[in-house]
């Protein structure tokens, strides 16, 4: 009976019972996840699989990053790039809502992979603000390192923020204090910082 009822359940019916954005009580979200995983890689039924995974994410917030990534990957496979980007954003928001430090290993990996992808995608589109936001989040990953900070410095420079560019350059120099490119950047950025800019943001940048 459970199999029959869950297989016929729609996301709209779930929303009617739970209200949009709220997890339904007395609902087996793990079972919805199981049903979704079984369909998401099927080109004929992936949309139905995505519906189950979205329902599952409502009641399994700590699994949100991987659930939305699975949906987004299916959409990329079908060439639906705008829809995929939307679900990668949902994966990112899910990770932020829980806090990346509170995620399990697989979820943290999915979250950081998503913000890196979104940063690279924004960079390709020329959206500097979105690229900064996502690479800044990715810089919290143990896998980020000096290359990510160098990219962030470039982006802050393009946005006309030498103070932020100087900060991430100093962070990058902790990886390699003799890096010629970073030392040249440090001189350029520090020479461009205006006293009034530092004064206006002294609480954020004073300790650095």
SVG drawing of the C-alpha trace seen along z (x, -y; Angstrom):
<svg xmlns="http://www.w3.org/2000/svg" viewBox="-4 -59 64 61">
<polyline fill="none" stroke="black" stroke-width="0.4" points="0.0,0.0 2.8,-2.4 4.5,-1.7 1.3,-2.4 0.5,-5.6 3.9,-7.1 4.3,-6.2 1.1,-8.2 1.9,-11.2 2.6,-14.5 4.7,-17.5 1.5,-19.6 -0.3,-17.3 2.6,-17.4 2.5,-21.2 -1.2,-21.2 -0.6,-19.1 2.6,-20.7 2.4,-24.3 5.1,-25.4 8.6,-25.3 7.6,-23.4 8.4,-19.7 5.3,-17.5 4.9,-15.6 4.3,-11.9 5.9,-11.6 8.8,-9.2 11.2,-11.6 13.9,-8.8 11.5,-6.7 10.9,-9.7 14.6,-10.0 14.9,-6.3 12.2,-6.7 13.8,-9.7 17.3,-8.1 15.7,-5.3 14.3,-7.6 16.7,-10.6 19.1,-8.9 16.3,-7.6 16.0,-10.0 12.3,-9.1 11.4,-9.6 14.0,-12.0 11.5,-14.8 9.5,-12.5 12.7,-11.6 13.4,-15.2 10.0,-15.7 10.6,-13.0 14.1,-14.5 12.6,-17.9 10.1,-16.5 12.8,-14.5 14.9,-17.7 12.1,-19.3 12.5,-16.8 16.2,-16.0 17.8,-19.5 21.3,-18.1 21.1,-16.2 19.9,-19.2 23.2,-19.8 23.5,-16.3 19.7,-16.1 19.6,-19.3 22.9,-18.5 21.4,-15.2 18.5,-17.2 20.8,-19.7 23.0,-17.1 20.0,-15.4 19.0,-18.8 22.5,-19.4 22.3,-15.9 19.2,-17.0 20.6,-20.3 18.5,-22.4 21.2,-24.7 19.1,-27.5 17.1,-25.0 20.3,-23.3 21.8,-26.6 18.7,-27.2 19.1,-23.8 22.8,-24.4 21.8,-27.6 19.3,-25.6 22.1,-23.2 24.2,-26.2 21.4,-27.7 20.7,-24.3 24.4,-24.1 24.4,-27.7 21.1,-27.1 22.6,-24.2 26.2,-25.6 29.0,-23.9 30.7,-22.9 27.5,-21.0 27.4,-18.9 28.6,-15.4 31.7,-14.7 29.7,-13.9 27.4,-16.9 30.4,-19.3 32.1,-18.0 28.9,-18.5 28.4,-22.0 32.0,-23.1 31.8,-21.6 28.6,-23.6 30.0,-27.0 33.1,-26.4 31.1,-25.5 28.8,-28.6 31.9,-30.8 33.5,-29.5 30.2,-29.8 29.7,-33.3 33.3,-34.2 32.5,-32.8 29.4,-35.0 31.3,-38.0 29.2,-38.4 31.9,-39.6 29.7,-40.1 28.4,-36.5 31.8,-35.1 33.2,-36.9 30.4,-35.6 30.9,-32.0 34.7,-31.9 34.6,-33.6 32.5,-30.7 34.7,-28.2 37.8,-29.7 36.5,-28.1 37.2,-24.7 40.4,-22.8 40.8,-22.2 40.7,-25.9 44.3,-27.1 46.4,-29.7 44.8,-29.5 41.3,-30.4 42.7,-33.4 44.5,-34.6 41.3,-34.4 39.5,-36.3 42.2,-39.0 41.6,-39.4 37.9,-39.7 38.1,-42.3 40.5,-44.3 38.0,-44.2 35.3,-45.4 37.4,-48.3 38.0,-47.1 41.8,-47.1 41.2,-46.8 39.5,-43.4 42.1,-42.4 44.9,-43.2 43.3,-41.1 43.0,-38.0 46.5,-38.5 47.9,-38.5 46.0,-35.3 47.5,-33.8 51.0,-34.8 50.7,-32.5 50.9,-29.6 54.0,-31.0 55.6,-34.1 58.0,-34.3 55.4,-34.2 56.5,-37.0 53.1,-37.6 51.5,-37.9 54.2,-40.3 53.6,-42.5 49.9,-42.4 50.4,-43.3 52.4,-46.4 49.8,-47.4 46.8,-46.9 48.3,-48.6 49.3,-51.5 45.7,-51.9 44.0,-51.8 42.6,-55.2 42.6,-56.2 38.9,-56.9 38.2,-53.5 40.0,-51.8 38.4,-54.1 34.9,-53.3 35.5,-49.5 37.9,-49.5 35.7,-46.9 36.0,-44.5 39.6,-45.1 41.3,-46.7 42.8,-43.5 44.3,-42.6"/>
</svg>
